[in-house]
Structures are given as C-alpha cells and as structure tokens.
C-alpha cells in the first residue's frame, strides 16, 4: 500500500493541473479534411494477494488519424501502445489497432459500407469507445470473444440507421483474427457478426463507436440491443496425452449471443446512467453465461458508479464481483480521473485512472 499511495497522489496531482487542447484539423478542400488526435490513460492498481501487489502503467497511448477524402468516403486509423510498463514490462509495442475505410452507399444518407481492421459489432459494450466509458475501463471480464485482436478483426460490414435513427444495425463478415500461437483453425469458415438496436427513448447512435457515458449532453435515452457472433470450425482444441491415450485435437465452433441496453437521464447539472448486458457463450474461451449491470449518478462534475458482474461457466465455479467508483470530470471526457474498489470472488483491487483526450 505504501507503493500505491505515491502513484495515486501523482495521478491526483496530474488531474488537478491538467489542461487540454483540441486536436488539429487540416482542411484540404470543401469535401476533404484530416483530423489528428491522441488518447492517453494512466492506471495504478493495488491487488490484494497478487505477486506484485502494486502497479503503475500507461493503459492506453493512442494516436488517432481520421478524416474524409471526399464526400461519402471517410477513413479511420489508430495506433496504440497498450499496458506500457505493466508488471514491469520494459518495452511497449506500437500496434495498428484500427484501420478502415467507410463508404456511404450511393443514394443513401444513413447507410454505409466499411472494410478493414474493424471493432467487431457484437455488443454495445465491446463497440464502445475507450474515451467515453462509464467506469475506468471496459467490463472485459464478461467479454469472451475468441480469434480477435483486442475485439477487432479483418472484414467488411454494412451499418446504418432507419426510421429517423430509431433503429440501428451493423452486420458483417470477418476472417477470425489469427496471431502466432493462437488456437484459430486455419481452415475456419468466415465469421458472421451482427448487432441491432432500437431507440425506445431518443435516437440510436450512428457513429463508429458508442458512448457509454454521455455526461453533459442533456440527453434522455434508452437503447435496447441484441447481437450475435458465429464462426464454424473456429478453433483447434489441443488434447493432452494420458498414459493410455495419445495427444490429439478437435475442432471447436464459436457461437455467442447478447441482449444489452444503454440508458441515461439528465436534468440541469445531475443525471443517471445505466448500462447492462447478458451474454451466452459457446467457444474455446468460455462456455456459459456472463452479465454485468453498471450505473452512474452524477452531480456537477462528480460521479459515483457501481457495478455488478457475473460469470457462470457450464463447468466450474461462478464468479460474482462488485465495484464502487468515484470519478471527477475536469473537462468532460477530455480530462477525467477516477478511483474504483472491487471486491467479491476475484481478488480485491483498487484501480485509479487518469485520462486525457487531445
């Protein structure tokens, strides 16, 4: 704990003195432009019982290029150096995390075709932008997607909205991401992933990334969604040898479904947010159900959050965890910081975070 407190103090000092400027936007012509941005997030953790109880690292360090080449032709490119310095790692790799082009369909204003390295459109949670999360980080403990690169995959998708943005859809075909040493089957079929949502109250979001936390937007909304992810013959499961049976392997399909929601209510300088999802998984990573429910209540620039998460494998013990957090938005999501405490079946943990967005 004596190691953790100086790191937390450093975060709070940075937060109290942080300033930020908007990323530069270069206008090339009336129909083309280039936008440059950056996202950084420092995290400090204290995990009870861990081999190294305290840690201080750069959770995200992203450089973002986006823009429009001509009317109806947009692009997005993002690099990241995730978890730099975590667990004492001396090096940080720079990865191309997103790289895609987005084309508006001819004669349509709300329907697009996207291709490249894309964030899979399985759920509202995994499609949310890292810069506008409700808590300090994703609810990644309940996401069990195989054959991905941080939930991304190579492929192409159609996306858009209907009925004056009361309904939204994303549906695509992907390859199933393969990395060195992964369990992906080289002969796997294509992956099919889709998500649909309805704006029961308000409009659905139509951007590339969903906003989990719309603090300060003066919005009242309730979005309900459903998603699926399927890839036949997705993975190869290695079976170890026994004294009587030789080593072997078998092919495992991948299938997942989700029902989810995002909602919020804001009046004057206070508001409430509730996000939740129920997942069913059947793949090499996990077989069973997971869920989370996360809420935030804010007054002015300060928010109190609470979360319950649940993992129920078909074979094995159930895991239930609870998290309470306190967050301060110095300049919305542009400069924000927070401290969270988790307890339950997982190891008790304190997580402090400072985020800046340029």
C-alpha positions in Angstrom: 0.0 0.0 0.0 3.0 2.3 0.6 3.9 1.9 -3.0 0.4 2.5 -4.2 -0.2 5.8 -2.4 2.5 7.8 -4.1 1.2 6.7 -7.5 -2.3 7.7 -6.6 -1.0 11.1 -5.4 0.8 11.6 -8.7 -2.4 10.9 -10.5 -4.4 13.4 -8.5 -1.7 16.0 -8.9 -1.7 15.5 -12.7 -5.5 15.7 -12.7 -5.5 19.0 -10.7 -3.1 20.6 -13.2 -4.1 19.0 -16.5 -5.1 21.1 -19.5 -6.0 20.0 -22.9 -6.4 21.4 -26.4 -8.5 20.1 -29.3 -6.6 18.0 -31.9 -5.7 19.9 -35.1 -7.9 19.6 -38.1 -6.5 20.2 -41.5 -9.0 21.3 -44.1 -7.8 20.1 -47.5 -10.8 21.2 -49.6 -14.5 21.7 -49.2 -15.1 18.0 -49.0 -11.9 16.6 -47.5 -10.1 17.0 -44.2 -7.7 15.3 -41.8 -8.2 15.2 -38.0 -5.3 14.3 -35.6 -5.9 13.2 -32.0 -4.4 11.3 -29.1 -5.8 9.4 -26.1 -3.8 8.6 -23.0 -4.8 6.8 -19.8 -2.6 6.2 -16.8 -3.6 3.5 -14.3 -2.4 2.5 -10.9 -3.5 -0.7 -9.2 -3.3 -2.4 -5.8 -4.4 -6.0 -6.0 -4.7 -7.9 -2.7 -2.7 -11.2 -2.6 -1.0 -10.7 -6.0 2.7 -11.5 -6.5 3.3 -7.8 -7.3 0.5 -6.0 -5.4 1.1 -2.6 -6.8 1.5 -1.5 -10.4 1.6 1.8 -12.3 1.5 1.8 -16.1 0.2 3.5 -19.2 -3.0 1.7 -20.0 -3.6 3.4 -23.4 -1.4 5.6 -25.6 -3.2 6.1 -28.8 -2.5 8.3 -31.9 -5.7 8.8 -34.0 -6.0 9.9 -37.6 -9.4 10.3 -39.1 -10.9 12.2 -41.9 -12.7 12.4 -45.2 -11.1 12.0 -48.7 -14.2 13.2 -50.5 -18.0 13.4 -49.8 -19.1 9.9 -48.7 -15.6 8.5 -48.3 -14.2 8.5 -44.7 -11.3 6.8 -43.0 -10.0 6.0 -39.5 -6.5 4.9 -38.4 -5.5 4.4 -34.8 -2.3 3.1 -33.1 -1.9 2.1 -29.5 0.8 1.0 -27.1 -1.4 -0.8 -24.6 -0.3 -1.5 -21.0 3.1 0.0 -21.4 5.1 -0.7 -18.2 2.5 -3.1 -16.8 4.0 -5.7 -14.5 7.4 -4.1 -15.0 7.5 -4.8 -18.8 10.4 -2.8 -20.1 9.1 -2.4 -23.7 5.9 -1.2 -25.3 4.9 -2.3 -28.7 3.1 0.1 -31.1 0.2 -1.7 -32.7 -2.1 -0.6 -35.5 -5.4 -1.2 -33.7 -8.0 0.2 -36.1 -7.6 0.8 -39.9 -10.7 1.1 -42.1 -12.4 3.0 -44.8 -16.1 3.8 -44.7 -18.1 4.4 -47.9 -21.6 5.9 -48.0 -23.9 3.8 -50.2 -25.0 5.6 -53.4 -28.3 7.5 -53.0 -28.3 6.8 -49.2 -27.7 9.2 -46.4 -27.7 6.8 -43.4 -26.3 3.6 -44.9 -22.5 2.8 -45.1 -20.1 0.0 -46.1 -16.9 -0.3 -44.1 -13.8 -2.5 -44.7 -10.5 -3.1 -42.9 -9.4 -3.9 -39.4 -12.7 -3.3 -37.5 -14.0 -3.4 -33.9 -16.5 -6.3 -34.1 -20.1 -5.1 -33.8 -21.1 -7.8 -31.3 -22.4 -5.7 -28.4 -22.8 -2.2 -27.1 -20.1 -2.8 -24.6 -17.3 -4.1 -26.8 -18.2 -1.5 -29.5 -18.0 1.4 -27.0 -15.2 4.0 -27.5 -12.4 3.8 -24.9 -12.6 7.6 -24.4 -16.2 7.7 -23.1 -16.5 4.7 -20.8 -18.7 4.8 -17.7 -16.1 3.4 -15.4 -12.3 3.5 -15.5 -12.2 0.6 -18.1 -14.2 -1.9 -20.1 -16.2 -4.7 -18.4 -13.8 -7.0 -20.2 -14.2 -9.8 -17.6 -17.6 -10.7 -19.2 -16.4 -10.5 -22.9 -15.3 -13.9 -24.1 -14.7 -13.4 -27.9 -12.2 -15.8 -29.5 -10.0 -15.1 -32.5 -9.8 -11.4 -32.2 -7.2 -8.7 -31.8 -8.5 -6.7 -28.8 -12.0 -7.4 -30.1 -11.0 -6.4 -33.7 -11.0 -8.5 -36.8 -10.4 -8.1 -40.6 -13.5 -7.9 -42.6 -16.3 -5.9 -44.1 -19.7 -4.7 -42.8 -22.8 -2.7 -43.6 -24.0 -0.3 -40.9 -26.7 2.4 -40.7 -29.9 3.6 -39.2 -33.7 3.5 -40.1 -36.8 5.4 -39.2 -35.1 8.7 -38.3 -32.5 7.0 -36.2 -34.9 4.9 -34.1 -33.3 1.7 -35.3 -29.7 0.9 -35.9 -27.9 -2.1 -37.4 -24.3 -3.4 -38.1 -23.7 -6.7 -39.8 -20.5 -8.0 -41.3 -18.3 -10.9 -42.5 -14.8 -11.3 -40.9 -11.9 -13.7 -41.1 -11.3 -14.6 -37.5 -8.1 -12.9 -36.3 -5.0 -15.2 -36.3 -1.9 -14.4 -34.2 1.2 -16.5 -33.7 0.5 -19.3 -31.2 -3.3 -18.7 -31.3 -5.9 -21.5 -31.3 -7.6 -20.4 -34.5 -8.2 -23.1 -37.0 -6.5 -22.2 -40.4 -9.5 -23.9 -42.2 -12.2 -22.0 -40.2 -15.2 -20.7 -42.0 -15.9 -17.0 -42.2 -17.1 -15.2 -39.0 -20.5 -13.6 -39.1 -21.2 -10.9 -36.5 -24.2 -8.5 -36.2 -25.9 -6.2 -33.8 -29.3 -4.4 -34.0 -30.7 -1.8 -31.6 -33.8 0.2 -31.1 -34.1 3.7 -29.6 -37.0 3.1 -27.2 -36.4 6.7 -25.9 -34.4 9.0 -28.1 -32.2 8.1 -31.1 -29.7 5.3 -31.6 -26.1 6.2 -32.0 -24.8 6.0 -35.6 -21.1 6.8 -35.1 -18.2 4.4 -35.4 -18.1 3.9 -31.6 -20.8 4.0 -29.0 -20.7 6.4 -26.0 -21.3 4.6 -22.7 -21.3 7.8 -20.7 -23.0 10.8 -22.2 -22.5 13.1 -19.3 -23.2 16.8 -20.1 -25.1 16.0 -23.3 -28.5 16.8 -21.8 -30.0 13.6 -23.2 -32.7 11.2 -22.1 -32.3 7.9 -23.9 -33.0 4.1 -23.7 -31.4 1.9 -26.3 -32.1 -1.9 -26.4 -30.0 -4.2 -28.5 -29.2 -7.8 -29.5 -26.2 -9.3 -31.1 -24.7 -12.5 -32.4 -21.2 -13.8 -33.3 -20.7 -17.1 -35.1 -17.8 -18.9 -36.7 -18.0 -22.6 -37.6 -14.8 -24.7 -37.1 -13.3 -21.6 -35.4 -10.6 -23.1 -33.2 -8.4 -26.1 -32.6 -8.5 -27.5 -29.1 -5.4 -29.4 -28.2 -6.0 -32.5 -26.0 -3.1 -33.6 -23.9 -1.8 -37.2 -23.9 -2.6 -39.5 -21.0 -0.8 -42.8 -20.1 -3.4 -44.7 -22.2 -4.5 -42.1 -24.8 -2.1 -40.2 -27.2 -2.3 -36.5 -27.7 -4.9 -35.3 -30.1 -7.0 -32.3 -31.1 -10.6 -31.4 -32.1 -12.3 -28.6 -33.9 -14.5 -26.3 -31.9 -17.2 -24.0 -33.3 -17.8 -20.5 -31.8 -21.2 -19.0 -31.1 -22.3 -16.2 -28.9 -25.4 -14.1 -28.2 -26.1 -10.9 -26.3 -29.1 -8.8 -25.1 -27.9 -5.4 -23.9 -29.0 -1.8 -23.1 -27.6 1.7 -22.6 -29.7 4.4 -20.9 -29.4 7.8 -19.4 -31.4 10.7 -17.9 -30.0 14.2 -17.3 -31.6 17.3 -15.9 -29.7 20.5 -15.3 -26.4 19.5 -13.7 -27.3 16.0 -12.5 -28.2 12.7 -14.1 -28.2 8.9 -14.0 -26.8 6.3 -16.4 -27.5 2.5 -16.5 -25.7 0.1 -18.8 -26.2 -3.7 -18.8 -25.9 -6.9 -20.8 -26.5 -10.6 -20.7 -24.2 -12.9 -22.8 -24.3 -16.6 -23.7 -21.0 -18.1 -24.9 -20.1 -21.4 -26.5 -16.5 -21.4 -27.8 -12.9 -22.4 -26.9 -12.6 -19.5 -24.5 -15.7 -19.9 -22.4 -18.9 -22.0 -22.3 -21.7 -20.5 -20.2 -23.3 -17.1 -19.3 -21.9 -13.8 -18.2 -23.5 -10.5 -17.4 -22.9 -7.0 -15.9 -25.0 -4.1 -14.7 -23.3 -0.8 -14.2 -24.7 2.5 -13.1 -23.5 6.1 -12.5 -25.1 9.0 -10.7 -23.5 12.4 -11.0 -23.9 15.9 -9.7 -22.0 18.6 -11.5 -18.6 17.2 -12.4 -18.5 14.3 -9.9 -19.9 10.8 -10.5 -20.4 7.8 -8.2 -20.5 4.5 -10.0 -21.5 0.9 -9.0 -21.2 -2.3 -10.9 -22.1 -6.0 -10.5 -20.6 -8.6 -12.8 -21.3 -12.3 -13.0 -19.6 -15.2 -14.8 -21.3 -18.6 -14.8 -19.4 -21.3 -16.7 -21.2 -24.6 -17.6 -18.4 -26.4 -15.7 -16.7 -24.7 -12.8 -17.3 -22.1 -10.1 -19.4 -19.0 -10.6 -17.7 -15.6 -10.1 -19.5 -12.6 -8.7 -17.8 -9.2 -8.3 -18.9 -5.8 -7.1 -17.2 -2.4 -7.9 -17.7 1.1 -6.5 -16.1 4.1 -8.0 -15.7 7.9 -7.6 -14.9 9.9 -10.7 -14.3 13.6 -11.5 -14.6 15.2 -14.9 -12.4 18.2 -15.0 -13.3 18.8 -18.7 -15.8 16.1 -19.6 -14.1 13.0 -21.0 -11.2 15.2 -22.3 -9.7 15.3 -18.8 -11.1 12.9 -16.2 -9.9 10.8 -13.3 -11.3 8.1 -11.0 -10.7 5.6 -8.3 -12.6 2.3 -8.1 -12.6 -0.5 -5.5 -13.6 -4.1 -6.5 -14.4 -7.0 -4.2 -16.1 -10.4 -4.4 -14.9 -13.7 -5.7 -12.0 -12.1 -7.6 -9.1 -10.6 -5.7 -9.8 -7.3 -4.0 -8.4 -4.4 -6.1 -8.1 -0.7 -6.1 -7.9 0.9 -9.6 -7.0 4.6 -10.1 -7.1 6.2 -13.5 -6.4 9.5 -15.2 -7.4 10.0 -18.8 -6.7 12.8 -21.3 -8.0 13.2 -24.9 -6.5 15.5 -27.4 
